[in-house]
């Protein structure tokens, strides 16, 4: 894993093709490999999983402007995401995993 001088992991840039109704579009994206970003992503996905398990649907800020957008679900998702992130950061394993992740 590549790290910057400040200890944060670098961005991974990638190329992908995505299908949509009019065909296929090509895009570039990037993904932060920092431990903070990892924990935020895990919390985000756990919030989706919890919503799906309880309500069989989910929505978040990335759905804004699409048919999937549901303001009530998105507000709940934000609250769940914050709760999941707090649980992750307060877990007994957090510090150890962070140290392993950030080893050079």
C-alpha positions in Angstrom: 0.0 0.0 0.0 1.5 3.4 -1.0 1.5 6.1 1.6 2.2 9.8 1.4 4.7 11.5 3.6 1.9 12.5 6.0 1.0 8.9 6.6 -2.3 8.9 4.7 -2.7 6.4 1.9 -2.8 7.7 -1.6 -5.6 7.7 -4.2 -6.0 4.8 -6.5 -7.1 5.9 -9.9 -9.1 3.5 -12.1 -10.9 3.2 -15.4 -14.3 1.5 -15.8 -17.1 1.0 -18.3 -20.7 1.4 -17.2 -23.8 0.3 -19.0 -26.8 2.6 -19.2 -29.9 2.8 -21.3 -28.2 4.5 -24.2 -25.2 2.2 -24.3 -21.9 2.1 -22.5 -19.9 5.0 -21.1 -16.3 5.0 -20.0 -15.3 6.8 -16.9 -12.3 7.4 -14.6 -12.6 7.3 -10.9 -10.5 7.4 -7.8 -10.6 5.8 -4.4 -8.8 6.9 -1.3 -7.0 4.1 0.4 -6.8 5.9 3.8 -7.9 4.1 6.9 -10.4 6.9 7.6 -12.0 6.4 4.1 -12.1 2.7 4.7 -14.0 3.1 7.9 -16.4 5.6 6.4 -17.1 3.2 3.5 -17.7 0.3 5.9 -20.1 2.4 7.9 -21.9 3.5 4.8 -22.4 0.0 3.5 -23.4 -1.3 7.0 -26.1 1.4 7.0 -27.4 0.2 3.6 -27.4 -3.4 4.8 -29.3 -2.5 7.9 -31.9 -0.6 6.0 -32.3 -3.4 3.5 -32.7 -6.0 6.2 -35.4 -4.0 8.0 -37.2 -2.3 5.1 -36.2 -4.1 1.9 -35.0 -0.7 0.5 -32.4 1.9 1.1 -31.4 5.4 -0.1 -28.6 7.8 0.5 -27.1 11.1 -0.7 -25.7 9.4 -3.9 -29.3 8.7 -5.0 -30.2 12.4 -5.1 -31.7 13.3 -8.5 -32.5 9.6 -9.3 -35.6 7.5 -9.1 -34.1 5.7 -6.1 -34.0 9.0 -4.0 -36.1 8.8 -0.8 -35.5 11.8 1.5 -36.7 9.9 4.6 -34.6 6.9 3.9 -31.6 9.1 3.1 -31.9 11.0 6.4 -32.1 7.6 8.2 -29.1 6.3 6.3 -27.1 9.4 7.3 -28.0 8.8 11.0 -27.2 5.1 10.7 -23.9 5.8 9.0 -22.8 8.1 11.8 -23.8 5.5 14.4 -22.0 2.7 12.6 -18.8 4.9 12.2 -18.9 5.7 16.0 -19.3 2.0 16.8 -16.3 1.1 14.5 -14.1 3.9 16.0 -15.0 2.9 19.6 -14.4 -0.8 19.1 -11.5 -2.5 20.9 -9.9 -3.5 17.6 -10.0 -0.1 15.9 -6.6 1.1 17.1 -4.8 -2.1 16.4 -6.3 -2.4 12.9 -5.5 1.3 12.2 -1.8 0.7 13.2 -1.6 -2.4 10.9 -3.2 -0.5 8.0 -0.8 2.5 8.3 2.4 0.5 8.6 5.0 1.6 6.1 
